[in-house]
C-alpha cells in the first residue's frame, strides 16, 4: 500500500523503519538508497545536508517508484519549498515551525517536526504535524520521558 492512499501514521506503522541517507557525494547517496530499497525498505529519507539533496530526491523518485522518498533536517521555509519542488513525499525538521507545518500539510505532504519539551511537542501537534519526532529523547530518559509527557494529555494515538 502506498503512502498516498494511507494516513502517515498507519503507513509508518506498516513500514516500521525509515532509512536515513546522509551522503557527501550524489552517486554514493544513490547507491545507498538503492541498497536499502533492494533490502526491502520503502521509506527513504535524504538529509537536506546531503550532496545535491534536491537532485538526489528527484532522481530517486524516478529510479525507485515503489519507495516513498522524503527529506530530513529541513531548517527553513525556503528549504521546505525546495524539497517539495524536488518531489519530497514526507518531510522532517529538527524544530517546530508552524508555517512550515502548514505549508507541507496544505500540499498533502506529511510534516514531522522535532520537539523535546512538552510545550514544543504540544505546539507541533496543535499546528497540525503529521506526528512529532521527540528529539533527542534519549538524553531525557527515552520511553519513560515519553510516557510522562503523554499521560496528562491523553490526545495522542
C-alpha positions as CSV (number, residue, x, y, z in Angstrom):
1,X,0.0,0.0,0.0
2,X,1.4,3.4,-1.0
3,X,1.6,6.4,1.3
4,X,-0.8,8.4,-0.9
5,X,-3.7,6.1,0.0
6,X,-2.7,5.6,3.6
7,X,-2.5,8.1,6.5
8,X,1.1,8.8,7.5
9,X,1.0,7.1,11.0
10,X,-0.7,4.0,9.6
11,X,1.9,3.8,6.8
12,X,4.7,4.3,9.2
13,X,3.4,1.6,11.5
14,X,3.3,-0.8,8.5
15,X,6.8,0.0,7.3
16,X,8.4,0.4,10.8
17,X,11.7,1.7,9.5
18,X,12.9,4.8,7.8
19,X,16.3,4.5,6.1
20,X,18.2,7.8,6.6
21,X,20.7,8.6,3.8
22,X,23.3,11.3,4.6
23,X,25.8,11.3,1.7
24,X,28.7,13.6,0.9
25,X,28.5,12.5,-2.8
26,X,25.5,12.3,-5.0
27,X,26.4,9.0,-6.5
28,X,27.1,7.4,-3.1
29,X,23.7,8.7,-2.0
30,X,22.0,7.0,-5.0
31,X,23.8,3.7,-4.3
32,X,22.9,3.8,-0.6
33,X,19.3,4.4,-1.4
34,X,19.2,1.6,-4.0
35,X,20.8,-0.7,-1.5
36,X,18.2,-0.1,1.2
37,X,15.4,-0.4,-1.3
38,X,16.8,-3.7,-2.5
39,X,16.8,-4.8,1.1
40,X,13.1,-4.2,1.3
41,X,12.8,-0.7,2.9
42,X,10.3,1.6,1.3
43,X,10.7,4.8,3.4
44,X,13.9,6.6,2.5
45,X,14.8,9.9,4.0
46,X,17.5,12.1,2.3
47,X,19.1,14.5,4.7
48,X,19.0,18.1,3.4
49,X,22.7,18.5,4.1
50,X,23.5,15.6,1.7
51,X,25.3,16.4,-1.6
52,X,22.8,17.9,-4.0
53,X,19.8,16.8,-1.9
54,X,17.1,18.2,-4.2
55,X,18.6,16.5,-7.3
56,X,19.0,13.2,-5.3
57,X,15.4,13.3,-4.2
58,X,14.2,13.9,-7.8
59,X,16.4,11.1,-9.2
60,X,15.3,8.6,-6.6
61,X,11.6,9.4,-7.2
62,X,12.2,8.3,-10.8
63,X,14.5,5.3,-10.0
64,X,12.6,3.9,-7.0
65,X,8.9,4.5,-7.7
66,X,7.9,1.8,-5.2
67,X,9.5,3.8,-2.4
68,X,8.5,6.9,-0.6
69,X,11.3,9.4,-0.8
70,X,11.4,12.1,1.9
71,X,13.7,14.6,3.3
72,X,15.1,15.4,6.7
73,X,16.9,18.2,8.6
74,X,14.9,21.0,6.9
75,X,15.7,24.2,8.7
76,X,13.9,27.0,6.8
77,X,10.7,27.6,4.8
78,X,13.0,28.0,1.8
79,X,14.5,24.6,2.3
80,X,11.0,23.1,2.6
81,X,9.9,24.8,-0.6
82,X,12.9,23.4,-2.5
83,X,12.3,19.9,-1.1
84,X,8.7,20.0,-2.1
85,X,9.7,21.2,-5.6
86,X,12.2,18.3,-5.8
87,X,9.3,15.8,-5.0
88,X,9.8,15.0,-1.4
89,X,6.9,12.8,-0.2
90,X,7.4,13.4,3.5
91,X,9.5,16.0,5.5
92,X,11.3,16.0,8.8
93,X,12.5,19.1,10.6
94,X,14.6,19.2,13.8
95,X,12.4,22.0,15.2
96,X,8.8,23.3,15.4
97,X,7.9,25.9,12.8
98,X,4.1,26.2,12.4
99,X,4.4,27.9,9.0
100,X,6.5,25.0,7.6
101,X,4.0,22.5,9.1
102,X,1.0,24.3,7.5
103,X,2.8,24.6,4.1
104,X,3.6,20.9,3.9
105,X,0.3,19.7,5.2
106,X,-1.5,22.1,2.9
107,X,0.1,20.3,0.0
108,X,-0.8,16.9,1.4
109,X,2.8,16.1,2.4
110,X,3.4,14.6,5.9
111,X,5.5,17.0,8.0
112,X,7.2,15.7,11.1
113,X,8.9,18.3,13.3
114,X,11.3,17.6,16.0
115,X,10.4,18.7,19.5
116,X,11.7,18.0,23.0
117,X,9.8,19.9,25.7
118,X,6.2,19.2,26.5
119,X,5.4,22.7,25.2
120,X,7.1,22.1,21.9
121,X,5.5,18.7,21.4
122,X,2.0,20.1,22.1
123,X,2.7,23.1,19.8
124,X,3.7,20.8,17.0
125,X,0.7,18.6,17.4
126,X,-1.7,21.6,17.6
127,X,-0.1,23.1,14.5
128,X,-1.2,20.0,12.5
129,X,2.0,18.0,12.4
130,X,1.5,14.5,11.0
131,X,3.4,13.2,14.0
132,X,6.2,14.6,16.2
133,X,9.7,13.3,16.4
134,X,10.7,13.7,20.1
135,X,14.3,14.6,19.7
136,X,16.8,13.9,21.3
137,X,14.6,11.8,23.5
138,X,17.5,9.5,24.6
139,X,19.1,12.3,26.7
140,X,15.8,12.9,28.5
141,X,15.2,9.3,29.6
142,X,13.7,7.6,26.5
143,X,10.4,5.8,26.9
144,X,9.9,6.9,30.5
145,X,10.1,10.6,29.3
146,X,7.6,9.9,26.5
147,X,5.1,8.2,28.9
148,X,5.5,11.1,31.4
149,X,4.7,13.6,28.6
150,X,1.8,11.6,27.1
151,X,-0.1,10.6,30.2
152,X,-1.6,14.0,31.2
153,X,-2.6,14.9,27.6
154,X,-4.5,11.8,26.5
155,X,-4.6,13.2,23.0
156,X,-2.1,11.2,21.1
157,X,-2.7,7.9,19.4
